[in-house]
């Protein structure tokens, strides 16, 4: 297959069936964003050819960033002209200065507007600093500007996990206009990582009203990642509801939902395709359907009957593959083969574990690392980023204060004390909520993560000389938004692989989050491995693990490593060494459990699911899949 043919194949979207609005599922978020960018470019060219300007409504955030990157590329390579295009932002946090890092105005300007020839007079933002008594008039002027531009030709939207569109929160009015809206607690919690604390998230926001949104001639809704799967199902398959404003969009005459596979995973056509259409009963589909049937019936594999298959719409599977006993036994054997007490065998190998942040390794596969060390393998851990923005200010201040006092008591000069007090403690005291740290503070926070990782690896039995801190440059922005990965990032990873020549590699395979560091780190590693393949250089076997947020679907698991109670206890001890990530870590998200609790619960649940389908019962399990050799172009 040529590169052009491959690129064409991965960008082919499958339409989802049995949904209430046109919906297209792409292999990846990048493919989806490229498709949407081409749509927008087509609208702009069409309007330009007619001698009129295009008017676009745009959102800021992680979902559309790929669209804007592709539009900038088209602008640079094919002279796509934005000079007559009018832009209207969909929403903004109220009270936020436009210079603040969290400002949607700033985000859209830096990620898109300033990289094109858009004219300032045609760009319409909300003034989030106006006093309350001037907000209504400002919102009326915003609506008037949309009318003056001839209405919105296209509106690009994201969908929040709680079903809100813009800041049109659950139970908003379907006919609402542009206004100041109070933010839902779920919305503020979802934004907490951007502001480094939920307490720093504004309580109100300015937003296009839902009535305003529905007047756009065309609407495109983007949804990427596992966290969007449930709300996508609510919006597209469940009855319309005030609780899910996104479900109202299906009433629009020209709306389309653009999804990646993860966001579409809960839709019937994706989750249970055998119930919506004829399917090809290959081994993967058989495994998936039979394991689904176990969950649906609450039965173990070898207890399923022909009647169970027929009662749940699997008649065609029986016709093509044999009796329930035969089919279930095949799946039972497949699942038994996934259990690996010694995941890399007993013959000594060199193992390289890539960890996006310091702590992802022990959180996600700490028990397996312990087992690999016990089996005599030479285990290396590579921390791809410093993880410094995830350190609370109070932790950095405490360490700076400690170092100053140690120096006061045993030091021979006061340089360290002066440095800590003036360059670390003083800036931390003066820092405003959500403000970027100075380079000196970030250095201290990086060293905190460095020391914690070394301590955790010691618990697992990995010596210091086998621990590598790559500090990839793409991460070092000091804020949540990162730089695009560069050749420098890829070269650092390649140099390590070539210097170690590992027999097996473990990578955090979280590709479903278009914004996350895990995804970027995985793509960097995949790109390097693809380079090695194209140069006919040896490529080790690659296993993928998932982060603290979720486990691999049962039918996708290829290796499940049983953990005994003592393994789990040592894993917990290693996680505890990452003290800055306990007791109110910055990026816990909507799940109140600490990382060690999530990891334990997930490992216990994986073992329990194996037990439920009739396989041997273990205390806990960590799961992996094999890399299929593909990566996101």
N, C-alpha and C positions, 0 to 999 in steps of 0.2 A: 504494500500500500504506500503510495507516495505521500509526501507531507501535505500537499494540497488536498488530496482525497481525504486524508485523515482529518484535516481541519474542517472540511465540509461535513464529514460524518458526525463529528462531535457537536457541531452547531445545529444539527437537525433536532427540532423540538417535536415532542409527541403531544397531540391534543388530548386533554383529559376528558373522559366520558362521564356522563351522569352527574354533571355539575350545572349550576344555574347561571353561569356566565362563561364566555369563551376563555379557556384556560390552556396554557401551553407549558409543558414540563421540559426543561433543558437539562442536559447532562451536568452542567455546572453553572454557577452564577456568572462566570466570565462569558460563557456562550450566550446566556440570556441578556447580559448587559450589551454585548456587541449587537445583538438583534435589535434591541430597543434603540440604541444609538443610531443605527441605520434608519429606523423609522423616523426618528426626530430629524435626521439629516434630510430625509426625503421630503418631510413637511416644509423645512426651511427652503430647500431648493425649489419646491413647487410654488411657495408663496413669493420667493424672489423672482421667479420667472413670470409671475403675474404682476409684478411691480408693486407688491404690497408686503407688509412686514408680517412675520409670524409672531404669534404671542404664545409663550410657554409658561406654564405654572410648574415650578420645580421645588423639590424638597432637598434638604441637606441630610447627611447621614451616611452610614456604612453601606446600606443596600444600593443606592444609586451611584456610588463613587466610581464603579466600573463603567457606567454609562458616560459619565463626564470625561473620564480618561479616554474613552474611545472617541467621543466627539472632538476632544482636543486633538487627537491623532488625525482624525479625518480633516479637521480644519488645517492642520499643518501640512498634510500630505496631498490634499486635493482642493485646497483653497475654498473650503466651505465658508461662506460669508455670513458672519453674525452681525454685521453692522446695522442691519435694519430689524433685528430680532428684539422683541420686547420680552423681558423676564419678570415674573412675579413670584416671590417666595411664598410658600404655603403657610409657614408658621415660624414663630420666634418666641424665645423666652422673654417674658416681660420683666423690665428692670435691669436687663443685662446690657452693659456697655458693649457696643459693637466691636471693641478691641479685645474683649474677653475671649479666651480660648474656646469657651463653650458656645459662643455666639454662632447661630446658624448663618447669619449674614456673613460673618468672617469666614466660616467654613466654605460656603458657596463661592465667595469671592476668591479664596486662595486655591480651591480645588478645581474651579471652572472659569469663572468670569474673567479674571486677570490673564488667563492663558489663551483667550480668544480676542477677537476685535469687537466684542460687545461694547456699545456706547453707554456711558454712564447715565445719560438722560433716559435710556430705555430700560434701565434696571430699577425695579421697584421693590424696596424692602420696607419692613415695618420699622417705625421709630420706637424702639422698646424703652426709650428713656423719657418719653413724654409723661407729664403728670396725668393723673387719672381724669381730670376734667377736660383733657384734650384728646383723649383716646377715641371717643365716638366720632368726632369730626375727622380724625386721621383715618379711621376705618372706612368712613363714607368716601373720602378722597381716594382710598385704595380701590374701592369698588368702581368709582367713577373712572379711574385710570384703566381698569380692565375693559370697561365699556368703550372708552375712547380708542383703545387698541383694537376694537372690533370683536372682543370676546376671546377666550382662550382657545387656541387651535388644539392644544394638547396639554394635558395635565399629568405629570409624573408623580406618583404617590408611593409611599411605603405603607405598610400595615403594622401597627403595634401589636404586641402579644395580647393586649386586652381588647383588641378590635377597634381601637380608635383610628381615625383618619385625620392627619394633621393634629390639631388639638381639639377635634370634635370627639369628646370622650363618651363612654357608655352613657346612655339615657340623655343624650343631647337632642336638640330639635332637628328634625329632618329638613326643615326649611330655614335654618339659621343662616345668618349672613356673617361677613367678616366682623370680628369682635374680640374683646378680651375674655378669655375663658379660664375658669379655675381648673387646675390640673388634677387629674385623678391620682390617688395614692400609688396605683400600679405604674402610672406613667412616671412619676417622680422616682419611684424605686428603680425602674428600668434605666433612668438617666443617671443614677447615683454614681456610677463609675466615671462618667464624664466630669462630674463635679467633685470627685474624690470623697463624697459623702452625701447621703440622701438629705441631710440637714442643709446642705448648700444649694440644693436644687430649688429654683424659684417655684412659687406656689401658683403662679398664673402665666398664661401665654397668650400671644396674639395669633389668630388663626383665620384663614379663609373659612367661611361658614360652609355647612354641608350643602345648603341651597346654592351657594356660589360655586362649589365644586361640581355639582350636578349640571351646571350650565355650560361647562367646557364641552367642546365638540367631540373630543376624544380623551379617554382616560386610560392610562396604563398603570397597573399596580404591580410593584415588585415585592416578592417575598422570598427570602433565602434563609436556609438553615433550619435545624431541628426545632428551635424554639418557636418557629412560626407555624409548625405543622398543625397544631390544634386549632389555632385561630383561623388558618386557611380553611380547614374543614368546616368550622362554624360559618365562615363567610360564604362558602360555596355549596355546601350540602345540607345544612340545617335550615329550618325556617328563618325568614328574616326576623330580626329582633332588635329592639332598642338597646339591648345589652351589647350588641355587636354592630356598631355603625357601619363597619365595612360590608356587612351583608346587604345594606341598602344600595351599594354600588351596582349590584346586578340589575337594577332597574334602568340603568343608563343604556342608551341605544348603541353606544360604541365604546364599550369597556372591555379590557382584556387583562387577565391575571397572568403574570409571567413568573414562573416558579423554577427553582432548582429541585432536584430529586428529593432532597431532605425536607424542604418545605411542603412538598406534595405527598410526603410519605403516609399521611393519615387519610388521604382521599381513597374512596372505595376502589377506584380504578387502578390505584397504585398499590394500596395495602392488600386488597383481595381481588386481583384482576379476574380470577376464575369465576367470580360472581357477577361480572359485568360483561364479559366477552369470552370468546374462544381463546385458549392459550396454548402455547407449545409446552407440552409436559416433559421438559428436559429435567435432568437431575436437580438443578437448582430450584425449579418451580415446584417439583414434587416435594422436596425437603421443606420448602417454605409453606406450602399448603398443608402438609401433614402436621407440622409443628403448630401452625395456626389452629388446626382442628383439635389438637391436644389442649390448647389453651381454651378454646371455645367450649369443649365438652368437659374439661377438668379431668380428663383421663390420661393415663400413661400411654406411651406409644403402643406397647404390646397388648393393650386392652381395647384398642379401637376395633370397631366392627364395621361390616359393610353398611349396616343401618346408620351408623354415625356419619359415614361418608355421604350417603344419599340424603340424610336429613339436613345436611349443611352444604348442599349444592355441589358436591364433588363426584357426581355421577360419571362425568367424562374421564376423570382420573382412574376410576375403577375399570371402565371399559378399555382404556388404553394400556393400563399398567398392571392389571391383575387384581386379586382380592385384597381386602383390607389387611389381612394377615401378611401377605407377601410385601405389600407396599410399606407397611409400618415396620416390618423387620428390616427392610433396606435402609430406612431412615434411622432406625435404631443402631444399625451397624455403622452408618456414617457418623452419627453423633458419638458413639463410643470411640471412634478413631480420633476424635478431636481431643480427648483427655490425654494430657502429657505431664506425667510427674517429673520428667526430665526434659524440658522444652527444647533444649539444644543438644540433646543426647548426652552420653557420658564421656565420649572422647573429647579431650581438651580442645577448646576453640577460643578464638579471640572475638569478643562480643563488644559492639559499640552501641551504646544507648544514647540517642539524641533526646534532650529534654528542652522544650521551648523556654521554660523559666526554671530557675532553681526551685525545685520541689515537685514538678510534674512527674519526674521519674519515680519518686517514692510514692506519691499519691496514686499514680496510675498502675505501676508495675513493681512496687517495692517488694512484694512477696516473691515475684519472679526473679528480681535481681538477687535477693537473698538466696534463692534456690540455685541460681547460676553460679554464684560464688561457692556455695556448698558443694556443687558438682565439679568444682575444680577449674572452671573456665576463667580466662583472663578478661575480666569485665572492665570496660572503660565507660565513663559517663561524660558526655559533652553537653554543657549548658550553653544553649544557643544565644540567649539574651541575658542581660544583667538582672532583669526583673525589678529594677530599682524604683519604678514609679509605684509599685505595690507596697512600699514601706510607709507606714504612718509617720507623720512628723514627730509625734511624741517618742517613737522608737529611735529615730535619728538623733533627737535632742538628748535622750538618755545615754546613748552611746558616746556622743560628743562630750557630754558632761563627765562620763566615766573616764574617758581617755584624758581629759583635762586634769581630773583629780589624781589619776595614776601618775601622770607626768609631774604634778605638784609634789607628790610624795617620794617618787623615786627618780625623777628626771634630773638631768644636769643643766638643762636650759629651759626657757619658757616659750620656745617657738611653737611647740605643739599646742600648749594651752592658749596662746594668743591666737593661733590659727583657728582652733575649735570655737573659741568664744566669738571672734570677729567674723569668721567666714561660714560658720555653721549655726551656732546657737542664736546669734543676733538676727540673721536673715530668717530663720524659722520663726522667731518671735514676731517679726514684722510682716510675715507672709499673710496675704489675704486668702480666704477659703477658695480652693480651686485654682490658685495661682501656680505658675510653673516654678519649680525649684531652681536655685542657682547651680552652676556646674559643681561647685564644692559640696553642696548638700547632696546632689545626685551621686557624687563619688562616695560619700559616706554611706548612703543607702545601698549603693552597689556592693560595698564591702560587707555590709550587714548580710545581704543575701549570699555573698561568697562564703562567709564564715559559717552560715547555717547549712549551706549545701555540703561543705566539707565535713561538718559534724554529722549530718545525716548519712553521708556515704560511709563514714567510719562505722556507724551502727550496722550498715548492710555488709560491711567487710570489704569495701572497695578502698584501696590505699590512695593517699593523696596524689601520688605520681600518676595515677590513672584517671584523674579528674581534670577535665579540660574546660576552661571558661573562654568561649569564643567571642562574646560581646559583639555580636553582629551589628554593624553600623545602622541598619535600617531602623532598629529599635530605639536608638539613642536620640529621641526628640524631647524627652522629659515630659511628654504628655501622652494621652491615650492614642491620639492619631499618630500613625507611624509613616515613615517614608516608604516608597515602593522599594522592593528588594533590588539590589544592584549586582553587577558582576563582582564587586568586592565581597559582598556577602557570600556569593556562590563560590568564590575562590577560597575563602577561609574554610568553608565546609569541605571543598574538594581536597585542599591541602591536608586536612586531618584524616580523611578517608585514605588518601594515598600514603600518608606516613604510617598509618596503623595497619593497613591491609586487613581489615576485619573479615572474619568468616561469616558473621551474621550481624545485621543492623536492626535496631528497633527505633521506630519513628512514631511520634504522636500524629496519628492520621486524621485529625479533625479538620476536614475540608469544608464542612457545611457552614461554618461561620465566615462570612465574607470580610469581617472586620478584624477577627481575632489574630493574635500573634501565632497561635498554634497553626492556623492555616498557612500563614506566610512562611513559617519555618518549615512546614511540610513541603510546600512548593519549592522552596530553595533546595531542600535535600533531593526531591524528585528530579529537579532540573539537573543537578549535578550527576545523579545516577544515570539520567538519560544521556548526558554528555559522554559518560564512560561507555555506555552501550553503543552509541554511534561511533565511538573511536575504537570499538572492538576490544575494550579493556575489561578485565574481570569485574563483575558486579556481584557482590555477596547477596545471599538471601535476605530479604527485607520483611520484617514483621511490623504491623501497625497496631498501636494501642490507642485507646481513647482517654480523654482527660477526665476531670473530676465530675463532669456534668452528666454523662450518660455512658451506657455500655453498648457494645455492638449488638445488633439484633441477633436473636438466637440462631436463626437460619444462616447467618453470615459467619459465625464463629468457626475458625479453623483450628485454633489451638486453645484449650482451656487448661490452665495450670492450677491444680488443686493446692490449696493452702491449708495447713494444719493450724490449730490454735496458736502454737508457739510462733509460727510464721507471721500470723496476723498481729500478734503482740509486738514482735520486733519491727514489723512494718509501721505500726502505730508509733513506736518509739522513734523511728526515723523521721516520720512526719512531724512529730513534736519538736524535733530539732529546729524546724523552721518556725521559730517562735514569733517572728514578725507576721506570719500568716495565720496565727491563732487569735482567738479572742477579739473579734472585730476587724478581721483583715479587710482591706479596701475593696476588693473585687469579689465578694462572696455572691453578689447578685441577689435574685429574689428568694433563693433558698437559704433559710436561716442557719442550716447546719454548717458546722465547720468542715474544712476539707477532709480531715481524718474521719469524721462521721460519715460523710458522703462516700468516701472510699470504702469504709467497712460495710456500710449498708449495701453498696453496689456489689461488693465481693460476696457477701452473704446471700444476696438475692440471686446472683448468677448461679451459685451452688444450689440454691433452692429450686430454681427452674430446672436444672439438670435432674434433680431428684424427682420433681413433679412429672417429668416425662418418662420416668422409670429407669433412669441411669443411676450409677452408684452415688451414694450420698456422701458429700464431702463438707467440711466445715465452711470453706469459702473458696472462691475461684477468681482468677484473673484471666481475661480473654483477649485474643489477638486474631487478626486476619492477615493474610499474606498480601503484600503489594502486588498489584497486577501489571506493573510496568508502565502504567499510564500516568500522566500528570497534566495539570491544567494549563493549556496554552494561552 
